Amino acid sequence: MKDLRFDVCITLRGGVDPFHSAHLAWLLGGRERVGFSSQVEPERSGIDLGADLFLTRKIEKIGAVHEVQRGGEILKLAGLIQNPINVNQTVMSLLSIAHSFAAQKFIEAFPELQGPYGIIAPGASFPRRRWGAERFAILAREIANRGWMPVFVGGAEDNAACEAIAATLRGPFLNLTGKTSFVQLTAVCAGAKCFIGNDSGTAHVAGATGVPTLIITAFAKESLESHHASPCRSHPVGPHSAIAQPRKQMYPCIDECLAEEPHCILQIGADEVRDMFTAFIAKYDASKEKKM
């Protein structure tokens, strides 16, 4: 990339960016380098790489919380867009992927996906973000009791957890862990009645397609909303999302859960999430009837 030249370089990450984005923008010779000042994330000052010095324009006060909206503020400051980004709407580009020929051909190959189904996704990139198969099993049974087929999605590494959940079910299910491409996963998510899972990339796909998406997170309600790990900053975009959280971090965690194994997230009970899910779906159904 050293032979390329750029008029504008955009740094969309938060103020204290651990990936040297502003430094790279400067090395690439970007005439305009736009990003967030490190001052907007004081809780991460210990890993501040001095990016402010490399920015020609920067935001020094947070005007929005969600990462997508924050990224929109950067684009506005750079003059690339005019209006704020709405994170409470369906992402039409993902729906286009879900409705593509290749995606629909995959859906048609599974009789289980021709009727109503709900998605369970027990995987997550970090162990502390994994709620536990035995708890997801209660939600999977709730989905089955509604007459919806439980469908499991995730990477191949999530197969054992999904098999453990499936073993508690009396009826049919479909396990797609490790069996979908991004296009196929998008189609499966878009056709679902609901999505229940940990804070993961798969949840973001489901939420963005407009499906009612409930995530379970280890980040506590009483912690700082603007914290880099807060779901207020990173919850799935889309019109229908809900977040199950512990009330506070559990000792020795303070600002966020930093345990190497499931820890703070285990304070969230399965009955609590089931009740939350029931209310969430009722609200979604009511909103659909109101539109009709």
N, C-alpha and C positions, 0 to 999 in steps of 0.2 A: 504493500500500500504506500510505500514511501515515494513512489513516482506519481501518485495522485495528488490532486489539489482540491480543497473544499472551500466553498464560500461560507457555509454555516455548518457547525458541528453541534449536535444536541446531546446533552447528558441527562438522560431521563431518570437515572437512579437518584436516591435521596441525597441529602447534603453531604454526609460522610460516606462516600462511595468506595468500597474496598477493591474495586476493579480498575483503578487508575484511568477511568474514562476521560477525565479532563486533561490528564497528562498526555493521553494518546491523541486527543483532539489537537493539543498544542503541537505535538510531534508531527502530526499530519499537515500542519500548516493551515489549520482552519482560520479563516479571516475573522469570523464571528464564532465564539465558543460560549454556549448558553447553558446554564445549569443552576442548581440550588447551592446557595452558600452552605458551608459546613455548620454555620451558626443555627440553622433550623433544626439540627438534631444534636442538642447538647449532651444527650445521654451516651453518645458514641464518640465523644471527643478524644478518647484514648486511642482511637485508630484513625484519627484525622490525618490525611496524607497531604494537607496543604493545597487542596485542589482550587481553593478560591483564587489563588495567584494566577491560575491558568485560564480563568473565565473572563470574557470581555463583558458579559452581561449575566447577572445572577439575581435570583429571588432570595430575599433575605427575611421574608415573613411568610409563614404558611397561610394560604388562603383557602385550601381544601385539604381534606384528610386522605381520601382514597388515592392510591398510587396512580391510577389511570387519570383521575382529575388533576393530580399534581403534574403528571406528564403533560396534560393539556395546558397547564399554566406555562410550562416551559415553551411549548409550541406557540402559544400566544405571544410570549415575550420575544420570541424569535421572529414573529410576524408571519408564521406559516399557517395559522388558523385564526379565526375571529371569535368564535363562540365557545363557551365552556363545553366540556364533554359530559354527556349524560351517562352515568354508570348504571342507571335503573332502566335500561332498555335492552331488548334483544339485539345481539350482534348479528346483523343480516348476512355478513360474509360467512359466518359459521353455519347458518342455516342453508346457505347456498351449497356449502360442502356437504352437509347432511342430506340434501335433496339431490345430489349428483347421481349420475347413472351408476358409478362404481359403488357408492355408498348404499344405494337402494338395492343393488344386486346382492350385496352382502346380507342385508336385512331379510330379503326374500328367501334366503337359504335356511332360515331358522323359523320353524313353525311357532316356537315359543315367543317370537317377537311380533307375531301377527295379531295377538290380543293385547290387553292391557298388562303392563309390567312396571315394576319399580326397581330401581338400581340400588345396590349396596356396594360400597367401595371402601374396604377396611384398610387399604394401604396408605402409606405416607413415606416421605423421603427420610424422615428422622424418627427413631423409635419413640421419642417423647411425644410425638404427634399421633401415635397409634392408640386408639381407644380400647381395643380388645375384642377378639372374636366372640367371646361369650356374651358381650353386651350388644354387639351388632346382631347376634342371633335373635334377640328379643325384638329388634326392629324388623328383621327379615320375616319373623312370624307375623308381625303386625301388617306388613305388606301383603303376605299370603292371605291373612284373614279378610282383607279387603277385596279378595278375588283377583289380585294382581300377581303375576308371575315374578318371583324374586330372581333378579339377574345380577350376577356378580361380575364386576369389571376391575381391571388393574393390570399390573405387570405380572410376569411369571412368578416373581418372588412373593406375590400375594396369594398364590394358589392354595397353600397350606391353610391359611386363615379362612379362605372362602370355603374350602372343603370342610373345615371344622364347623362353620356356620351351617352349611348345607346339611350336615349330619343331624342337626336338631330339627330339621323340617320334615313334616309328614307328607307333604305334597311335592309336586315337580318343581324344578328350578333350572336355571341355565347358568353355567359357569364359563365366562368368556375371558378369564384372566390369562394374559399372555397370548391371546388369540386375535387381537385387533390391531390394525394400523390406526394412525390418527384419524384418517378419513372414516374408517369403519366405527371407531369409538364415538366420533362426533354424531354419526347417524344413530347409533344405539342410544346415546344420551338424549338426542332431540326427540326421539319417539317415546320416551318414558313418561310415566305418570308422576314420578318423583325421583329424587336422588338423595341418598343419605350416605355420608362418608366423612372421613377425616379431612383436614385442611390439606388439600393436594391439588396437583395440576388437573386431575380428572374432574374435580369439583368445579373448577373454573370453566371447563368445557361445557359441563351440564348447565351451569347457571347462565352462561352466555347464550345458550340456545333457547332460553325462556322457560326451562323446566323448573318447578319448585325444588330448590336445592337447600338442604339443611346440612351444615358442616359442624363437626365437633372439634373444638380447638383447646389447646392447653393454656392459652393466654387468658388471664383473668379479667373479669368485668371491672374490678377496681383499679387495674393498672392503667397507665397513661395511654389514652386513645391514639396519640400521635407517635407512640413508640414504634420503632421499625418492625417489630414482630406483631403488632396489633392487627386483629382481623378488620378493624375499622379502616385500616389502610390497604388491606389485601383480600377482603372477602370477594367471592365471585361476583362479577358484574352480571347484570340481568335484572328483570323486573320482580323476581320472586326468590329471595334468599333469606335464610335465617341462620343464626349462630348459637350453638350451645357452648357455654363457657363455665368454668369454675368461678365462684364469687371472688376468690383471692388466691394469690400464689401460695403454695405450700412450702414451709420451711424445708431446706435452706434457700429456696428460690425467692427472689425479691421483686425485681421489675418484670421478669419473664421466666418461663420454665427453661432451665438449662441442664436438666438431668439427662443422663445418657440412656435411660430407660423410661417407659411410661411412668409418669409421676403426678404432676398437677392435674393432668387430664383425667386421672382415675377418680377424682372427686365428683365427676359428673355421673349420676346414676342413670341406669338404663330406663327406669320408670319415668324419670324426669324428662329424658329425651323423647320417650314415647308420647308423653302428654304434650310436649312441645310440638312434636310432629303432627299429632291429631289436630291441635289448634291451628297449626300452620296450613294444613291441607284444607281445613274448614274455611279458613280465611281466603285461601286461593279459590276454592269453589264458589264462595260468595261473590268474589270479585268477578268471576266469569259470568255468573248469573246476572250481575248488575249491568255488565256490558251488553248482554243479550236483551 
